[in-house]
Amino acid sequence: MKNVLIVGGAGYVGGAITDLIQQSNYNVRVYDALLYEDSFRKPVDFIYGDVRDHEKLIPHLKWADAVVWLAAIVGDGACQLNPELTKSINQDSVAWLADNYDGRIVFMSTCSVYGAQNSELNETSSTNPLSIYAETKLNAEKFLKHKNAIIFRLGTLFGVGDLYSRIRLDLVVNILTVRAFVEGQISVFGGDQFRPLLHVKDVARAVLMNLETEHKGVYNLARQNVRIMDLAYQVRMHFPDMVIEHTDMPFQDTRNYRVSAKKAEEVFGFKSIHSVDEGIEELKFLVETKRIKDLKSPRYSNQAYLKEHYEELINKFKEVEAA
């Protein structure tokens, strides 16, 4: 295997994956619509394109021995802005991939498919998607069931993935760190809800480990399950003067899940090497040294950015459909 196509390789997760695979002497090609980016500056073969532009995508699939499929609208709020568009990108494009590609597929799903459950969940546990994001990801998994595909249900990501791609500040570890620095306080609503956390660079490691394996099916990927309240206290260890404001009233986000990543460890030896504290320190360094010009820019939030550029994006995707 030599040629790896990373669809969505210019994004937050794609940046880390692209770097690691390229360093491992594969021929890497990135196919991306630059949804949140103004440019792609890495010395990597790059194709600007939408995943629904099938005619444009097909020759690159023919070139590829393996495809890492990251293209998606990500996050509950971002997906809810236009459910039809979300379904087209997150779900229908994967159905088309399954019908038109027979090589190795590495696909990113989400632990959000489990919804709100109180026990620790493994890959055989029942699913309970509470959003169109989780629903479309779960449906996409089904299209890949009989393919040479490995599917990673990712925990809630954090940290810095690479030197070029935009940082996401709408992820719980990242945003709590920024608020601790900017506001000197964190507001926690409820706080008993769990999230399985995972550094973005650990996702890249799992992908690289499985480009050429025969492992198929679904695997949870997470480092540890953390209560939101406990996470707030962990952030405060890095900002001793920070104040935590706790409100018993639960936030409207009803997701609450803990997952086991034991299957990934037992089957292909995956174990995260990047800690939550490491991720907090990465973000702390960025904000303290003023390496992010405008922390309130909508660019760093999927939902905020898509909402601000909604009409522009809809017109762009209509052009693709018309073509």
C-alpha positions, 0 to 999 in steps of 0.5 A: 500500500502506497497511496492514501487519500485523506478526504477532509484532510485540511480540518482539525482532525485531518491536519494531525492525520495528514502530518503523521501519515506523510511522515510515515512515507506514504504518498498522501493526497488531500481532498477538501472543500476548505469549509473553514479554511482560507488556504491549504499551505502544507507541502502535500498534494491537494485537490479542492473539491466537494465530496458530492462532486462525484465526477471530480472525486472518482479519479482520486479514489482510483488512485488511492489504496486507502481512503481516510474519510473525514468529510462531515459537518461536525457537531450537534448545533452545526448539523441542526442548521440545515438537516438536509445538507447534513444528511447529504454530506454526512450520510449520503456521501458515505453511501456513495463511497461504499458503492464506488470504492473497494479499497481500504476505508478508515471512517470517523464516527462519534461516541455521540451515537450512544446518546444518554446512558448511565453505564460504561458502553462498548461497541455492542451496547445499544445506540441512542442518537439524540441529534441529527449529527449522531443519527447521520453518523450512525447511518453512515456506519451501516453503509460500510458494514460489509466493506473493508472498513474500520470505523472509529467512534471518537470521544470528545476531542481536545488539544492541538493537532498540527501547526496549520489547521484552525484550532477548534474552541467549541470542544469542552477541554479547549473552551474551558481552558480559554475561558479560564484564561480570558474570563478567570472563571468557568460556569458549570451547569449540572456537571455530572454528565460524562464525556470520553475524552481523546487528544486529536493526535491520538486519533491520527495514531489509530488511523496510521496503525490501521491503514494496512490491517485487516481489522474491520467494524466499529471501535471506540476511541477514548483516553478516559471518561471524565465528569464535566465538573471534575474537568473544570477542577482539572483546568483550575489546576493550571489556572489557580486563581480561576473561579468555578461557578456551579449551577445545579440546573442542567445545561440543555445538552443531554448527552451523557456517556462513558465508553470503553476503548478496551476493544481497540487496545486488545485488537490492535494495541491502541493506547492514548499517549496524550493526556488531558493536562497536555491538551490544557497546556497546549491551549494555555500556551496559545492564549497566553502568548497571544497566538490566536488573534481573536478568541471570539472569532466564529471561525473557531466554532463549527456552529457559529461559523456556519451560521454566519456564512450560512447563505454563502455555503448553501449557494456553494453546495447548490452549485455542486448539486446543479453540476 
